[in-house]
Amino acid sequence: MYDTVEKEGELIQEPGPTKETRCKEIERSIIKKFHKDIWRRFTKAVNDYQLIEDGDKIAVCISGGKDSMLMAKLFQELSRHGKRNFEAEYLVMNPGYNQRNLEQVLSNASLLQVPVTVFESEIFDAVADIEKSPCYLCARMRRGYLYHKAKELGCNKIALGHHFDDVIETILMGMLYGGQIQTMMPKLWSTNFPGMELIRPMYLVREADVRRWAWYNDLEFIRCACRFTEASAACEEKEQISKRQEVKELICQLKEKSPFIEKNIFRSVENVNLDTIIAYKKEGEKHYFLEGYQEKGKERG
């Protein structure tokens, strides 16, 4: 690897840092420069939500984007500096990426020294002709393939790279477009794969900090590699902005008026007061505030 530098008015090439050196620098940046914004928030989520237990074997799922690649490095650092006894399998599922995107994923894994296990699926082909909610179907199929492969490898958990911004966007999307209050949980049991658990250790990490980490280390990752978004830029401009993008822009606008908006959205699902809720669901059963209402009045009367 060579770097182009200017000396005495001439551009010349000099040997650049080796992959080994670059990887060490990237790892050091996580623990040093981004200690407060990334490393501390990652370990806080792991500890506060009890995401990792001794004896766990975790399938760390890597899509090839910035979030999941950073998560893989965080797991490596945790195994080096943490006190938890766990194993990690780094999974890359190829749902039908074009060759350029697949090479980018594998190149980054090599640079970051993440020992990935790649397995094939044909998800992009399966949803290619679906007109209604192809993204929803694609996401569900991806999750199923990941659970299946993780179980095959003897894992009891899969880790996904959803971050803080994903969480608060999901809260608002549920309210504005779904007519419900719900959130993306830090961990949950699988309904179709008994004994398997999904965890989100990036739960408290901000997307802006993930971007800063990637920019600081001069790293490039694939974005959405779906065939629908690869079609053409002109086609994208004609399509309606996704609901998640609308909510993301709304949060940005609200943040300009109050810097506490994002934290307050997050805290809203931590401070739910059932005494002030008209109705709620628990384990699929709906409950109304009128249940026991008269009895409470008599007790207080």
C-alpha positions as CSV (number, residue, x, y, z in Angstrom):
1,M,0.0,0.0,0.0
2,Y,1.3,3.4,-1.0
3,D,0.4,7.0,-0.1
4,T,0.9,9.9,-2.5
5,V,2.7,12.8,-0.8
6,E,4.1,16.1,-2.0
7,K,7.9,16.7,-1.5
8,E,9.7,19.7,-2.9
9,G,6.8,20.4,-5.3
10,E,6.6,16.9,-6.6
11,L,4.1,14.1,-6.0
12,I,5.8,10.9,-5.0
13,Q,4.5,7.6,-3.6
14,E,5.7,6.3,-0.2
15,P,4.8,3.1,1.6
16,G,1.7,3.6,3.6
17,P,0.6,1.9,6.8
18,T,0.1,-1.8,6.7
19,K,-3.2,-3.4,7.3
20,E,-2.0,-4.5,10.7
21,T,-1.0,-1.0,11.6
22,R,-4.3,0.5,10.4
23,C,-6.3,-2.1,12.2
24,K,-4.5,-1.3,15.5
25,E,-5.1,2.4,15.0
26,I,-8.8,1.8,14.4
27,E,-9.1,-0.3,17.5
28,R,-7.2,2.3,19.5
29,S,-9.6,5.0,18.4
30,I,-12.6,3.0,19.8
31,I,-11.0,2.8,23.3
32,K,-9.3,6.2,23.3
33,K,-10.8,8.9,21.1
34,F,-14.4,7.5,21.1
35,H,-14.3,6.1,24.6
36,K,-17.1,8.3,25.9
37,D,-19.4,8.4,22.9
38,I,-19.1,4.8,21.7
39,W,-17.2,2.4,24.0
40,R,-18.8,3.6,27.2
41,R,-22.3,3.6,25.7
42,F,-21.8,0.2,24.3
43,T,-20.7,-1.3,27.6
44,K,-23.5,0.6,29.4
45,A,-26.1,-1.1,27.2
46,V,-24.5,-4.5,27.7
47,N,-24.5,-4.0,31.5
48,D,-27.8,-2.2,32.0
49,Y,-29.8,-4.5,29.9
50,Q,-27.9,-7.7,30.8
51,L,-27.3,-8.5,27.2
52,I,-24.3,-10.9,27.6
53,E,-24.0,-13.7,30.2
54,D,-21.2,-16.1,30.9
55,G,-21.3,-19.0,28.5
56,D,-23.1,-17.2,25.7
57,K,-22.2,-17.9,22.1
58,I,-23.3,-14.9,20.1
59,A,-23.8,-14.6,16.3
60,V,-22.7,-11.0,15.6
61,C,-24.6,-10.3,12.4
62,I,-22.7,-8.1,9.9
63,S,-24.6,-6.5,7.0
64,G,-21.5,-4.6,5.8
65,G,-22.7,-1.2,6.9
66,K,-21.0,1.1,9.3
67,D,-23.2,0.1,12.3
68,S,-22.7,-3.7,12.2
69,M,-19.0,-3.4,11.3
70,L,-18.4,-1.2,14.3
71,M,-20.5,-3.6,16.5
72,A,-18.2,-6.4,15.4
73,K,-15.1,-4.4,16.5
74,L,-16.8,-3.6,19.8
75,F,-17.4,-7.3,20.5
76,Q,-13.7,-8.0,19.8
77,E,-12.7,-5.2,22.2
78,L,-15.1,-6.5,24.8
79,S,-13.6,-10.0,24.6
80,R,-10.1,-8.4,25.0
81,H,-10.8,-5.9,27.8
82,G,-14.1,-7.2,29.3
83,K,-14.5,-9.8,32.0
84,R,-17.3,-11.8,30.4
85,N,-16.8,-15.3,29.3
86,F,-18.5,-15.5,25.9
87,E,-17.9,-16.6,22.4
88,A,-18.6,-14.7,19.2
89,E,-19.3,-15.9,15.6
90,Y,-19.1,-13.1,13.0
91,L,-21.8,-13.8,10.4
92,V,-22.1,-12.2,7.0
93,M,-25.1,-13.2,5.0
94,N,-25.0,-12.6,1.3
95,P,-28.7,-12.1,0.3
96,G,-27.7,-11.5,-3.3
97,Y,-25.3,-8.5,-3.2
98,N,-23.7,-7.4,-6.5
99,Q,-20.0,-8.3,-6.7
100,R,-18.8,-4.8,-5.9
101,N,-20.7,-4.6,-2.6
102,L,-19.7,-8.1,-1.6
103,E,-16.1,-7.3,-2.2
104,Q,-16.4,-4.1,-0.2
105,V,-17.8,-6.1,2.8
106,L,-15.1,-8.7,2.6
107,S,-12.4,-6.1,2.1
108,N,-13.5,-4.2,5.2
109,A,-13.7,-7.4,7.2
110,S,-10.1,-8.2,6.2
111,L,-8.8,-4.7,7.0
112,L,-10.6,-4.7,10.4
113,Q,-9.4,-8.3,11.1
114,V,-12.9,-9.6,11.7
115,P,-13.0,-13.4,11.0
116,V,-16.3,-13.6,9.2
117,T,-18.3,-16.6,8.3
118,V,-20.1,-15.9,5.0
119,F,-23.2,-17.8,4.0
120,E,-25.4,-17.5,1.0
121,S,-29.2,-16.9,0.7
122,E,-31.4,-15.8,-2.2
123,I,-33.5,-13.2,-0.5
124,F,-33.1,-10.5,-3.1
125,D,-34.4,-12.9,-5.8
126,A,-37.3,-14.0,-3.5
127,V,-38.6,-10.5,-3.0
128,A,-37.7,-9.1,-6.5
129,D,-41.3,-9.4,-7.8
130,I,-43.0,-8.4,-4.6
131,E,-44.8,-5.0,-5.0
132,K,-46.3,-4.5,-1.6
133,S,-43.9,-4.1,1.4
134,P,-40.8,-5.8,-0.1
135,C,-38.6,-4.2,2.5
136,Y,-40.7,-5.7,5.4
137,L,-40.6,-9.1,3.8
138,C,-36.8,-8.9,3.1
139,A,-36.1,-7.9,6.8
140,R,-38.2,-10.8,8.1
141,M,-36.5,-13.3,5.8
142,R,-33.0,-12.0,6.7
143,R,-33.9,-12.4,10.4
144,G,-35.0,-16.0,9.8
145,Y,-31.9,-16.9,7.9
146,L,-29.7,-15.4,10.6
147,Y,-31.4,-17.3,13.4
148,H,-31.2,-20.5,11.4
149,K,-27.5,-20.2,10.7
150,A,-26.8,-19.0,14.3
151,K,-28.5,-22.1,15.7
152,E,-26.6,-24.3,13.3
153,L,-23.4,-22.8,14.7
154,G,-24.5,-23.5,18.3
155,C,-25.2,-19.9,19.1
156,N,-27.9,-18.9,21.7
157,K,-28.1,-15.3,20.7
158,I,-27.9,-13.0,17.6
159,A,-26.6,-9.4,17.9
160,L,-28.0,-6.8,15.5
161,G,-26.5,-3.3,15.0
162,H,-29.5,-1.1,15.7
163,H,-28.5,2.1,17.4
164,F,-30.1,4.9,19.6
165,D,-31.5,6.8,16.5
166,D,-33.2,3.6,15.2
167,V,-34.9,3.3,18.6
168,I,-36.3,6.8,18.9
169,E,-37.4,6.8,15.2
170,T,-39.2,3.5,15.8
171,I,-41.0,5.1,18.8
172,L,-42.3,8.1,16.8
173,M,-43.1,5.9,13.7
174,G,-45.3,3.7,15.9
175,M,-47.2,6.8,17.3
176,L,-47.5,8.7,14.1
177,Y,-48.1,6.0,11.5
178,G,-49.1,2.9,13.6
179,G,-51.3,4.5,16.3
180,Q,-49.5,2.7,19.1
181,I,-46.8,3.2,21.6
182,Q,-44.0,0.7,21.3
183,T,-40.2,0.6,20.9
184,M,-37.4,-1.5,19.6
185,M,-36.4,-3.6,22.6
186,P,-32.8,-4.0,23.7
187,K,-33.3,-7.7,23.8
188,L,-36.2,-10.2,23.2
189,W,-36.8,-13.9,22.8
190,S,-37.4,-15.4,19.4
191,T,-40.9,-16.6,18.8
192,N,-39.9,-19.1,16.0
193,F,-36.6,-20.3,17.4
194,P,-37.1,-21.5,21.0
195,G,-34.1,-20.6,23.3
196,M,-32.7,-18.1,20.8
197,E,-32.5,-14.4,21.9
198,L,-31.9,-11.2,19.9
199,I,-29.8,-8.5,21.5
200,R,-29.0,-4.9,20.4
201,P,-25.8,-3.8,22.1
202,M,-25.5,-0.6,20.1
203,Y,-28.8,0.5,21.7
204,L,-27.3,3.6,23.4
205,V,-24.8,4.6,20.6
206,R,-25.7,7.6,18.5
207,E,-25.6,7.3,14.7
208,A,-23.7,10.6,14.4
209,D,-20.9,9.1,16.5
210,V,-20.7,6.0,14.4
211,R,-20.4,8.3,11.3
212,R,-17.6,10.2,13.1
213,W,-15.7,7.0,13.9
214,A,-15.9,5.9,10.2
215,W,-14.8,9.3,8.9
216,Y,-12.0,9.6,11.5
217,N,-10.6,6.3,10.4
218,D,-11.2,6.9,6.7
219,L,-13.5,3.9,6.3
220,E,-16.1,3.4,3.6
221,F,-18.9,0.9,4.1
222,I,-21.8,-0.2,1.9
223,R,-25.1,1.5,2.4
224,C,-28.4,-0.1,1.5
225,A,-27.3,-2.7,-1.1
226,C,-30.9,-3.6,-2.0
227,R,-31.6,-3.9,-5.8
228,F,-34.6,-1.6,-5.3
229,T,-32.3,1.3,-4.3
230,E,-29.6,0.4,-6.8
231,A,-32.0,0.8,-9.7
232,S,-31.2,4.5,-10.4
233,A,-30.9,7.8,-8.6
234,A,-33.6,9.2,-10.8
235,C,-36.0,6.5,-9.7
236,E,-35.2,7.2,-6.0
237,E,-36.1,10.9,-6.5
238,K,-39.5,10.0,-7.8
239,E,-40.4,7.6,-5.0
240,Q,-42.1,8.8,-1.9
241,I,-39.7,9.4,1.0
242,S,-39.8,6.5,3.4
243,K,-41.6,6.9,6.7
244,R,-38.4,6.4,8.6
245,Q,-36.7,9.1,6.7
246,E,-39.7,11.4,7.3
247,V,-39.4,10.8,11.0
248,K,-35.7,11.3,11.0
249,E,-36.1,14.7,9.4
250,L,-38.9,15.6,11.8
251,I,-36.6,14.8,14.8
252,C,-33.9,17.0,13.3
253,Q,-36.3,19.9,13.0
254,L,-37.5,19.4,16.6
255,K,-33.9,19.2,17.8
256,E,-33.3,22.7,16.4
257,K,-35.9,24.0,18.9
258,S,-34.8,21.8,21.9
259,P,-31.6,19.8,22.3
260,F,-33.4,17.5,24.7
261,I,-35.9,16.2,22.1
262,E,-34.1,12.9,21.3
263,K,-33.5,12.0,25.0
264,N,-37.1,12.8,25.9
265,I,-38.4,10.6,23.1
266,F,-36.3,7.7,24.4
267,R,-37.3,8.4,28.1
268,S,-41.0,8.5,27.1
269,V,-41.0,4.7,26.9
270,E,-39.1,4.3,30.2
271,N,-41.5,6.5,32.1
272,V,-44.9,5.1,31.0
273,N,-47.5,5.8,33.7
274,L,-50.2,3.1,33.4
275,D,-52.5,5.2,35.6
276,T,-52.7,7.8,32.8
277,I,-53.1,5.3,29.9
278,I,-56.6,4.7,28.4
279,A,-55.7,1.2,27.3
280,Y,-52.7,-1.0,27.0
281,K,-51.7,-4.5,25.9
282,K,-49.9,-7.1,28.0
283,E,-49.0,-10.5,26.5
284,G,-51.5,-9.9,23.7
285,E,-54.4,-9.1,26.0
286,K,-55.9,-5.6,26.0
287,H,-56.7,-3.8,29.2
288,Y,-58.8,-0.7,29.7
289,F,-58.6,2.0,32.4
290,L,-62.3,1.2,33.3
291,E,-61.2,-2.2,34.7
292,G,-61.6,-1.8,38.4
293,Y,-62.3,2.0,38.1
294,Q,-65.5,2.0,40.2
295,E,-63.9,-0.2,42.9
296,K,-61.0,2.3,43.2
297,G,-63.5,5.1,43.6
298,K,-65.3,3.3,46.4
299,E,-62.0,2.6,48.2
300,R,-61.1,6.2,48.1
301,G,-64.6,7.4,49.0
